[in-house]
Amino acid sequence: MTIRAQVTAALCGMVAFSFLIGYGFSTLLVERSLAKASDRRYLSETRLLASLALVKAPAKELEPFMNALTFGAPVRWAYLADDENRIKLHTIPELAGRLVSEATTPLTAGTTPVSVKAESGGRKYEAVVGRWLEAERQERAEFTKGSLAAYLQLSGLGVLAGFLIAWGLGAHLTRPIEALADASRRVAAGEEAYVDDASANELGELSKQFNAMTGTLRALETLREDRMSHVSHDFRSPLAAVEMLSDFMLNQDSDRERLSPAQREKLATIHDGARRLRVFAANVLDAAKLRAGKMEYKRETVDVSAAAARAVSLFGLLAKQRGVALTSDVAAGLSASADPERFEQVLANLLSNALKYTPEGGKIAVSGERIGGKVRISVKDTGSGIDPERKAKLFTAFGVSVAAPGAIPSAGLGLFVVKKTVEGMGGAVSVDSEPGKGSTFTVELEA
């Protein structure tokens, strides 16, 4: 669960708990208020009944007042008795004139009497009202139900509002954390990323420290690239001299026929190594240009078949030494729109990568085809394949790679240069690979 979800859940839980507490207190207060209101009402009605003792009128004329006491209210019975305990008025007219003990005993079940004393004309009277408990409970339950229904509706709106506020607050609190996480991922992928957070709190301080760290890493990265670029630049001239001299001794020297097969093989190894080191030096220099956005391309029509043949020739001797079958099957006349020098460098890097991961007895095949207005060039190997974790970082600069047994480890620049170079020429590169089943790298360019 994300921090945002946790904050939202915690705040919503607090809001819901508060409403539950409020619900309990509201229920208790409603019950107490209803009880007090009921007591006051019964007392008022009893006093009203007692006041009838002051009225000098026949009992028959007071019957409507008695009936009014039981109309629409949980009053089951009521009477007014004199000091001799004889009923003067009763909600049941037939009981008037009888003793209280004779008239009320059968009616007391399920009721609670409320009485008020009164005095009139030197005589004492007692007014008694019988509270009908069941009717009172029903009336109270209906009132409570209505009140609580309204409370629950308001509570629902409150919970919804609380959720929205909690979600917004959670987003506000976690936004700097998400920004830090995103920036961290970008830095881990080799990009330069900073966090814009000027908050005067702990997260703001953390963002400042992160930005300072990123700046330091960037400075160290720039220093490393500069040093490697300088070293690679210094290597190019000696490597070119070694390559040219070994090529001259193998193919142009008048005494080349006097070389023994073993000598020719050693010279070929020197020549091949110098060419591959030249490609590596070019990768280092090009990587610096690509990261700085200063790479330039001169796109023209390139003979894909001839470029593939030259790339295969470049790694032919190394493939033979590794015991790997290296072939090219690109139809003659297939052409693509690309920078000739950069395109050959792309093929060289893909073949170099394939050789690193293809063990002895494996195969590497270069193929090409035209599909619509696109040209697809593929380099397929039967090597160890690529696991998902490494695949996600495959095209990053200076990625750590584990080569096949006996292969020459690289600095991890080849595939980074491939991706950036192909994209710079208006194309795209993809990889299809499974651990243990080899890999296929595909470059797609405009025809």
N, C-alpha and C positions, 0 to 999 in steps of 0.2 A: 504494500500500500504506500502511495506517495505521501510526502509530508503534507502536501496540500489537502489530500483526502483525510489524513489523520487530524489536521487542525480543524477541518470542517466537521468531521464526526465528533470531535471533542466539544466544539462550541454548540453544535446541534444537541448533543447529549445534555449539556448544561441548560440549554433553553428548555428542552423537554422536561428535564428534572424540575426546573423552576415552575413550569406549568402544572406538573403533577402535584407539587407542594401547594401551589395556589389552589388547585382543584380540591385538595383535602381540606385546606383551611376554609375555602368557600363553602364546601358542603357543611362543615361544622357550624360556620357562622349563620348559614341559611336555616339550619335546624334550630339553632338557639333563637334566632330572630322570630321564626314562626312560632316557637313555643311561647315566647314572651308576648307576641302579638295575640296569640290565642288566649293566653291568661288575661290580658287586658280586655279583650272583647267579652269574655265570659263574665268578668267582673263588672263591666259596664252594663251588660244585659241583666245581671243580677240586681244591680243598683236600680236599673230602670224598673225592674219588677217590684223592688222594695218601695219605689216611689208611688206605686199604685195604691199602697196602703193609705196614702194621703188623699186619694181621690174618694169623695163622698158620692159614690154612684153604685147602683145595683150591680151585682156580679155579672148579670146577663149583658150589661152594656160594656163590660170590660173584657169580654171574651175575645173580640177582635185583636186587642193588644196582646193577649196571651198567645193567640194563634200566630201573631207576627214573630214571636220569639223563636218558634220552630220552623219558620219558613226560610228556606235557603241557607240554613246554618246547621252545624252539627250539634243541635240541642234536641235531646230526645224527649225531655219532659221538664216542666217547671211548675212551681206552686208558690203560693203566699199563704203562710199559716199565722194564726194569732198566738197569744201567749198561752193558750190552752191546747196548743198543738192541733188545732182544728183548721182544716184547710179552708181558706176563704176563696182563693182563686186557684185553678189548675188548668193546664193545657188540655186536660181531658175533663170536660165540664161535669161528667157524671161523678167524678171524685170530689167535687166541691162539697164541703160540709162534713166530710169524714175525717177521722183522725189520721194524722200523718203516718203512724205505724201501720195502719190498715191499708192505706192507699198507695204508699210508695215502695213497700217491700218487693212486690213482683217486678217493679220497673228498674231496680238498681243494677241488675246484671248488665255488664258491659258499659257502665257509666261511672262517672266520677262527679259527686255533687260539689257545687260552689255556692256558698251561702253568704248573705248580707243581712245584718240586723237593722231594724228600723223601729221608730216609735211615733205613734199618732193618737192624739186624743187621750193620752194617759195610758194607752195600751201598747204592748210590744209586739212587733211582728218579725217574722223571719222569711226572707225570700231565698229560695233554693232553686238552682238551675242544674239539671243533670247533663253533664258533658258526654256526648256520645263518642266514645273512644274510636270505634271503627270508622265512623264517618270523618272524624277529625284526622285520623291517619291517612285516609284516602285523599282528603283535601290537601293535607300537607305533602303527600307524595306527588300529587299532580303539580302542585306549585313548585316543589323541588325539581321535578323532572323538567318542567319548562325552563326554570332558571338555569339548571345545569346544561340543558341543551343549548341555550344561548351562550353559556360560558364555553362550552366545547367548540362552538362555531368560532367564537373569538380566539380560542386557544389554537384552533387549526390555522387561522390566519396568522396568529403570532408565531407558530412553529414554522410556517412557510416563510414569513418575513425573516425569522431567525436563521433559517437555512440559507436564504439568499445573502443575508448579511455575513454569515459565517463563510460562505463560499467566496464572496468578494474579499473578505478579510484574509482568508487563507491564500487567495491568489496574490494579494498585496504582500503578505509575509513571505511567501515562497518564491515570488518572482526573482528576487536577487539570488536565491539559491539555485534556481533553474538556470539563470544566466551564468552563474559560476560553473555549473555542471556542463553546460553547452560549451563555454569557453575552454574548459579543461579538455573536453573531447577534441576540440579543434586543435588545441596545442599538442595533444597526444598524436594527432594525425599529421603533425608537421606544419600546421598553419600558425599564423600570428593572430592572436585574439586577445582582446581586452574587455574588461567589464566596466560599464558606465553606471556607477552607483555612488552617489555623493551623500548617502545617508550618514547621519551622525550617530551611528550605533555600531554594534559589533560586526554586522554584515558589511557595513560601509568600510570599516577598517580591514576586514578580510579581503574585500575587493581591491583596496589599495595595495595590500601586500601581494595579492595575486598579480595585479598589473605590474608591480615592481619585479616580481619573479619572472613574468613573461618577457619584460624588457631585458632582463639579464640573460635569459635563455636565448632571446633573439640576438643579443650582442655576441654571445658565445657561438651561436650558429653562424652568424656572419663572419666571425673570426675564423671559424673552422673552414667555411667555404672559401674565404679568401686565401687561407694557407694552402688548401688543396688545389685551388685554381692556380696559384702561383707555382706550386710543385708540378702540377700537370703541364702547365705551360712550359716550364723548364725542361720537362721530359720530352716534349714533342720533337724538338730538334735532334737530340741524340737518338731517339727511337726512329725518326725518319732516316737518319744516317745509317743505322744498323739495318733497317729494312731495305734501303736502296743498295747497300753494299752486299748484303746476302743475296738479293735478287740478281745483282750484277754477276756475282760469283757463280750462281746457279744457271743463269740463262744467257749471259753476254760475254763473259770472260773467255779469252781464247784458249785458256788452259782448263776449261771446265770439263773437257773430256778426260783429263787425267785424274779427276776426282773418283775415289772409290765409292761404291754404293753406301758404305757406312758414313763417309764424309758428306755425301750428298744428303743423306737423311738428317745428319746433324745440322747442316746448313739450312735445310728446309724447316727444321724445328726452330732454329733461331729466327728465320724469316717469319714463320707463322706466329711465334711468340711476340715478335716486335709489332706485327700488324694488330694482334689482339690487344697489346698494351696501348697501341695508338688509339684503338677504339675506346679503351677505358679512359685514357686521358681526355679524349673528346667528350665522353659522357660527363666527366667531372666539370669540364668547362661549360658544356651545354646546360648541365643542371643548374649551375650558377646563373646563366643567362635566363633560363626558363623561370627560375624563382624570382628573378628581378624583373621579369617581363620584357627583356631586351632581345629575345630571339627573333631573328628575321628569316623569312622564307621566300624562296624564289621558285614559285610553282610553275611547272611546265609539264609537257607530256613525257612520262617516264615509261621505258620498256620494262614491264614487270618481270618478264621471263629472263631477260639479260641480268637484271639486278639480282634476282633470286639465284641465278647461276653463279654470280660473283660472290654472293654471301655464302653459298654452299662450298665454293672453292676455298673461301677464307678459313672455314672451320673443317675442311675435309681431312687434313692431316690429324687434327686433334680428335675428330670423331673416330678415325681409324685407330689411333692409339688407345682410345677408350673402348674399342670394340663395339661401337655404335654405328648402325647403318644409317647414313645421311643421304636423302634423295630429294630431288626437286621434280615436280610434275606440274609445271605451269605452261599453258599453251602458248606457242609462239605468236607474237603479235598482240598479246594482251597488254594494254597500256592503262595508266592512271594519271590523274592530275596531282602532282606532288613535287616537292623539292628533291631533286635527284640524290644529292649528298645525304640529306636527312632521311630519305626513304631507305637508302642502303644501310644507314646506321640503325634504323628501326629493325630491319631484318637481321642485322648482325646481333643486336641485343636480344632478340627473340631466340635466335639459334644458340647464343651463349647461355641463355637461361635454360633452354631445353637440355643442353649438354650437361649442365650442372646437376640435373635431377634425373637423368636417364642412366641407369646402370649398364654394365657390360651386357651385350646381347640384345639391347633395346633398339628401337627404331625412331628416327625423326624424319618427318616428311613435310616438305613445303609444297603447298598447292595454291592455285588461284583460279578464279572464275569471275565472269561478269554476270551480274543479275540486274537487269534493267539499266538504270543509269549509274550503278555502283559497281565497284570492283572489290572483291573480297579475297584477301590473301591470308592463308591459315598456316600455322606452324603446329603440327601435331606430334606429340611424343608419347612413348609408352613408359614414362617414368613413374615416380612415386605418387604423383598427384598432389593436390593442395587441400589441406584441411580448412574448414570454414573460418577458423580464427585467423590463420595466415592470409586467407583469401581477402578478408576485409581490409588488410593493410598491404595488399600486394603491390599497389602502385604508388606507395609513399616513398619519399626520398630517404635513403640511408636505412632502409628496412633490414633487419637482421635475417639472414637466410642460412639455412643448413643445406649444404650441397651434398650430392651423392658421393659415395665412397670414392676417393681418388680424384675428385673434381677440384677445380680451383675456386675457392670462395671469392665472392665479390663484395663490393662496398654497398650493394643494394641500390644502385643508381639506375641500372639498365631499364627496368620496367617503368620507373618514374619518368625517365626520358622518353620512353616509347609512348606512354599515354599523353604526356604534354605535347610531344612533337606531332603525333597523329592528330590530336585535337587542334593544334595550331595550323595544320594543313587542311582543316575543314572536315576531318574524318572522325572515326570512333574506333575504340579497341575494346574487345570483350574477351572473357576467358570462360571456358567450360571445363571443369575439372572435378574429379572425385578421388579421394585417397585410395591409392593402390590401383587406379585405372588410367593414370596418365592425365595429360592436359592438352587442350587445344586453344591456342591464342589466335584470335581473328582480328585482322585490321580491315576496316572498310573505308574506301576513299572514293572520291568522285571519279567517274570514268573519263 
